[in-house]
Amino acid sequence: MYYGSTVSHEDQDEYFNDLKERGLPITQYQIFKVENFDRIEEEFKKKGKNISNLFEIETYKGWEKKGRKVMTGSKGTKVTSPIPYAHPIYGKDGKVLHDKHGGVMIRSVIKTYSFFDVKQTK
């Protein structure tokens, strides 16, 4: 499991088990949410909003996938990853580029997600 966060082990397990039960893969995004929950919570507090668990926040598309709509005029809370992530480099044809030794060419990217809490949805 992932331990770079203030999210309890029980909450992490509940979150990842929920994803598995719904047949969803554990993606870099979900890992980001768990590992950075304390930072996400802090950014919401700066806006005067309190969140208490991973199930209360999602991206715009995340809420759509869950059958909820973000209310018109709602502003997302942006959180940027503290560390860069490896990301493959794609050519104009959409295929992954390889170096002269056959390895996948990668670049470092900083991820920023815009989160909405459940109170901003209907």
N, C-alpha and C positions, 0 to 999 in steps of 0.2 A: 504494500500500500504506500501512499505518499504521505510524508511526514513533515514537509516544509511549511506547515501552516498551523494556525491555532484551532483549526477544525478538529474536533475530537475524533478518535479512531472509530468510535461507534457511528458518528455522523458521516464520516468518509465511507464506511462500509454500507450504511443505509443508502447513501447517494449512488454509489457504484452498483449496488444490488438492484436499485430501482432501474438504472439504465439497462442492466442485463435482463431483468424481467420483462422490460418493454422491447427487448431485441435490438437495443441500440449499442453501437460500438463505443468503447471508451476512447475518446479522441483527445488530441492535444488541448482542445478547448476545455473539456471537462477537467483535465488535469490542471490546467491554468486556474480554473475556478476554485478548485480545492487548495492548491498550493498558494494562492494569492487571496484567499477569502478575507484575511485580516486587512489587507490593503483595500479590497473592495468595500468592506464594511466601513473602514475609515473614510473613504471618499463619499460614501452615502451619508455618514455622520456630518461631514462638512456641509452638506446640503440640508441638514436638519432631518434626515430620514434615518430610521433605524431598521436594520435587517438582522434577522437572528439565525438564518440557516440558508443552505445552498439552494433549497427549493423555492425561495422567495425572489430569486434573481434570474434573469435570462437576457439574452440579446433580443433584438426586435424579431429576427427570424426564429429564434428559439421559442418565443411566445407563440408565434404563428404555428409552429410545428405542434405545439401543445393545445392548439385550438383557441388561443386567446388573442385579442387584438390590443396593441398599445394604443392608448387613448390619444386622439389628436392633440397636438400641442405639448405632449410629454417630452421632456428633455432627458436624454440618456446620461448616465454617469460613466465617464471614460476612465479606464484603468489600463495602464501600460505595463507590460512585463518588465521586471527588473533585470532580466537576462535575455540575451539574444537567442533565437531558435535557429536551427539549421533548416534551410529550405532549398530544395533542388532548383536548379536553373533550367528553364525551358527555352527551346529554340522557337523560331517563328512558326515552325510546323506543329508546335504543341508537344513535341517529344522532349524527354529529359536529355540534357547534354552530358556527354562523358568526356573526361580528360584523356590524354594520350595513353594512359595506362588502363583505360576502360572503367575507371571509377566514376561515380556520379559526381558531377560538379555541383557544389553547394555554395550558398551565400548565407550570411547571418542577417536575420530580420528581427526587428522589434515589433511585437504584437501589441495592438491596442484594441480593446473591446469596449463597446458601449453597452452598459447594462441598464435594464429597467426593472424596478421591483414590481411585485405582483399587484400592488395598489395602483400602479400606473396602467393596468390592463383591465379589460372587461370581457 
